[in-house]
Amino acid sequence: MSSPQTDPKVILITGASSGIGLQTALDLLHQGHIVYGCARRIEMMEPIRAAGGHVLALDVSDDDSMCDAVDEVIHSEGRIDVLINNAGFATYGAVEDISMDTARHQLEVNILGLARMTQLVLPNMRKQKSGRIVNISSIGGTIHTPLGAWYHGTKFFVEGFTNTMRLEVEDKGIYMVLIAPGFIDTGFSAVLSKELDHNEKERAYKPLYDGLRGASAAPGSSPAVISAAISKAISDVKPKTIYRAGKYSKLLYVLRRLLPHRMFDRMMLSMLK
């Protein structure tokens, strides 16, 4: 069993204005780490500042913004020990209903933003011969649900990208780690409902839209469960390649591995009835 590392780390976390990102930033500060919370809505990160952390404006769809954030942390601290790529959102709707502009923005934030932030911290981590890049994926990177094609596609990318990166950088002292949350209470249900209302156009998919609205109301796990998994990914001497946590995260993973595709499809559809 790995023993924990207790030395304070310089940690940059994206998407730190709410939900998992905010909870994780506060918990890591409580553990004594030096935390830079980053998000577009800087006013939403006041709890991080109040807890002794730092806050930076960051838009992961803007290259200059990403460069400035990484440069600021390195200038102030001399290093970045941990990057937590948490920023992201979910586009839900039938592929036929989603505009390509909306799809491009989904890819820009969930894929290219994560990849660019990873690029930007690597030179510093290679120089210090150590570092951890913790990418927040989802059970959605393993399973598939109706109306989530664009979102699931991005999370499948995150898993493939992270696994491939591990082959490139682990021999340089840099660990690539995936966090795969299950169903988490982050206000997602209300956001999803608005998303479905906005995107629903073609009546042929109405049963799926109505079913997903109902299914999304079920409660999930606390963001603190994911924060705890992230803390382990940071403190374990040799972290696991993936940490699964939260409601249904392990059950759905096992079912997806065991069941044939069409049987799993039927199970997913039955949950919307």
N, C-alpha and C positions, 0 to 999 in steps of 0.2 A: 504494500500500500504506500502511495506517495505521501511524504510528509509535507506540511504546508510551508510556504515561504512567507516570512513576516515583514521583510523590508518594505518600506513605503515605495510605491511605484508612481511614476508620472503617467497619468492616464488621460487620454483624450477620448471622449464619448460623443458621438453624433446623435442627433435626435433626442436631446436631453431635456426637452421642454415639457414632457408629459409621459405617462405610462411607464413602460419598462425602463426607458432611458433616465427619467427623473428619479425613479425609485433606486436604480442602480447607482447613479451618481451620489445620492445621499448615503446609501449604505457603504459605498467605498470610502467616502469621506469619514464616516464613523469609524471605519477600520484603520484610519490614519494615512490613507493615500493622498497624493496631490492630484486633484481632479479638475479637469477642464471640461465643463459641460458646453456643448455646442449645438445651436439650433437657429432657425430663422427668427423665431419669436423670442428675443432676448429677455423681454419682460416676464415671460413665463418661467424663466429659470432663476427667479429671485430666491426661491428656497435653497438653491445650491450656493448662491453667494452668501446668504444668511448663515449657512452651515460651515462657511470657511472655504468654499471652493471658488473657482474662477469660471466666468462665463464669457463666451465668445459668439458673435454672430457668425453663422455659417449656413450657406445654402449649397447643398451637395449637387445642385444642377448648375452651379456657377464655378468655373475653374479658378478664377481669381480669388473668390471667396475661400475655396478650399486651400489654395496655396498660402493665403494670408494667415489662415488659422493655424496650419502646421508650422509656418515660419514663426508665428508669435509664441507658440509653446516652446519650440526649440530655442528661440532667442531668450525667453524668460527662464527656462529650466535647464537648458543645455542638452536635453534628451527627451525622447518619448519612449517609455517602456511598454505601454499597452495602448493599442488603438482598438476601440470597440465600435464597430460599424453597425449602429443601431437604426440610423435614419431610414425611413421607408414608409410606404403606405400601400393600401390595397385598392385596386380598381376592380369592381365587380359589375358584371353585366354580360349579356350574350355577346359573343365576338361580333355578330352581325350588327349589334347596336352600338358598339364602342367606336368612336371616331379614331382615326389614326393619330391625330394630335394628342388625344388622351392617352393612347397606347404609348406613343413616343415619350411622353412625360413619365409614365410608369417605368419604362426602361431606363430613362435618364437618371431617375432618382434611385431606384432599387438596384440597378446593375452598374451603370457607369459611375455614379457617385461613389459607390462602395469600392469599385475597382480603382478609381482615381485616388481616393484617400489612401488605399493600400499602396499604390505606387509612390505617393508622396512621403510616406513614413519609412519606406524600405531603405533608402540610402543611409539614414541616420541609424537605423537598427543594424544594418550590416556593419557599419563603422564600429558600433559598440559591441558587436557580436552577440547581441541578445535582443529579445523583444517578443511580444505576443500580439497577434492580430486576431481579435475575437469577432467573428461575423455572425450576426443574428439572422438565422434562417427561420424556419417554421416547420411544423408538421406538414405544412403546405408545400415543402420541398420534397416530400416523400409521397404524399397522397394527392388526389385530385378531387375537386368538388365542382358541381355545376356552377356556371357563370363566373368562374374564377380563372379563366385561361391565362389572361395576361399576368395576374398576380402569381399564380402557380409557376408560370414560366420563369418569372424572375427569381423565385426561390429555388427552383431546380438549378438555375444558373449559379446562384450563390453556393450551393453545395458542390457542384462540379468545379467551380472556380477555386474554392477553398481547398478541396482535395488535391487539385492539380498544383496549386501554389505550394502545398506542403512538400511536394517533391522537389521544388526549386529552392526552398529557403531553409528547410529544417536543418540541413547540414551547416548552415551559417548561424545557428543559434536562435533562429526565429521560429516560434511555434504558431501554426495556423489552427484555429479552433472554431468549430461550429457550435452554436447554441440553437436547439430546435424546440421552441416553445409549442405547447399544445394550445388549448383554448384558455385565453387569459382575459381577465376583466380589465380592460383599458379604455372603456367607453366605445369599443369597436361596434357594438350592436347598434347604437344610435347613429354612428357614422355610416355603417353599412346600409341602414334603412334609407338614409338620405341619398346615398350613392345609388341604390337600386331605383329609387323614385326618379332620380335624375336621368339614369341611363336607360330605363325601360321604354322601349319604342315599339318593337315588333311583337304583336299580340300572340304570335305562335309560341313564345317562350313564357307567357304569363304564368302557367302552373309552376315553373321553376322559380320565377321571381317571388310569387306568393309563398311557396314552400320555404325558400331561403329566409324570407323575412321572419317567418315563424320559428325556424330552427335556430336562428342567430340570437334569439332572446334568452336562450339557456345560459345560466351562470357559468363562469369559468374560474380558473385559479387566480390567486392574487399575483400581481407583478413581483412581489417579494420572492416568490418561488423561482422566478427566472433570475432575479438579482443574486440569489444564493448560488445558482448554477454558474453564473458569470464569475462570482467571487472564487469559486473552486477552480475555474479555468485559469484564473490569474494566480492563485496561491499554490496549486499543485506543482510539485517540482517538475514532473513530466505530465502535462495535461493530457486528458483523453482527446481523441480527435473530434468527438461530438458528445455533447451533453443534452439529453432529452429531459424535459421537465414540464410540469403543468398538466392540466386535465386532458386525458386521452392521448398524450404525446407518445407513450410507449405502447398502449393498446392498439392504436391505429397503425403505428409502425409495424407491429407484429402482424396484424390482419392484412396489411398491404403486401407483406412479404409472403404470407402463406396462401392467400386467396388468388385464384386466377383473375385476370383483369375484369372479365365480364361479371363475375360473381361480386367483386368489389364494387363495380359500377352499380349493380342492383342494390347493394347495401347502401351506397351513398344516396341513390335516388329515393330509397324507401324512407330515409331520414327526413325527407322534405314533404312527406305525405301526412 
